[in-house]
Amino acid sequence: MKYEFERKAWEFGLLSLRFQVNYWLLVRLGLVGFGIVAALVGALLTIGVYQWLIL
């Protein structure tokens, strides 16, 4: 299946960069790889914020 997305007017700007990075990772890693990377980044950010709040 092929999905095509239309960009809304409010999606230009910083969201555009985020979409491009996510799309690039999705194409390179596939859906499972992208999910693993997203989970790892989320865990690292959570640990970093937790450590920052504790210290």
N, C-alpha and C positions, 0 to 999 in steps of 0.2 A: 504494500500500500504506500501511496505517496500522499503526504499531507502538505498543504500550502496554507500559509498564514498571511493575513492582511494586517498591516501595521496601522494602528490608530494614530490620531494626531498627537496624543499625549505620550506616545511611546518613543518619540524622537528625543535625543539628549542622552542622559546617563543610562536610561533603560536600554537604549540602542546598543551601547557598549556591552552591557550585561547580556543581552540577547545574543550578540555576536560571539562572545566568549563561551556561553553555554552551548550554542549551536556548534561551534568548532569542537568543543569537547565531546559533544554527543556524536558528531560524525566520526571523530577519531577513535573514541573508546567504545561506542555502542551504548545501548541503554543500560545494560548491567554495569559496565565500567563507569558510566556517568553516575549511576546511583551510588556506587562504592566511593567514588571521589567526593560526591556531595556529602555523603555520610561522614567521611573522614574530615573534610573541611569543617563541617558543622560541629563535630566532636572537638576538633582542635580550637575552634573559636570559643566554644563553651568552656573548655578548660582554661583558655587564656583569659577570658572575662572573669571566670571564677577566681583565678589566681590574682588578677588585678584587684578585684574587690576585697579579697582577703588581706592582701598586703596593703 
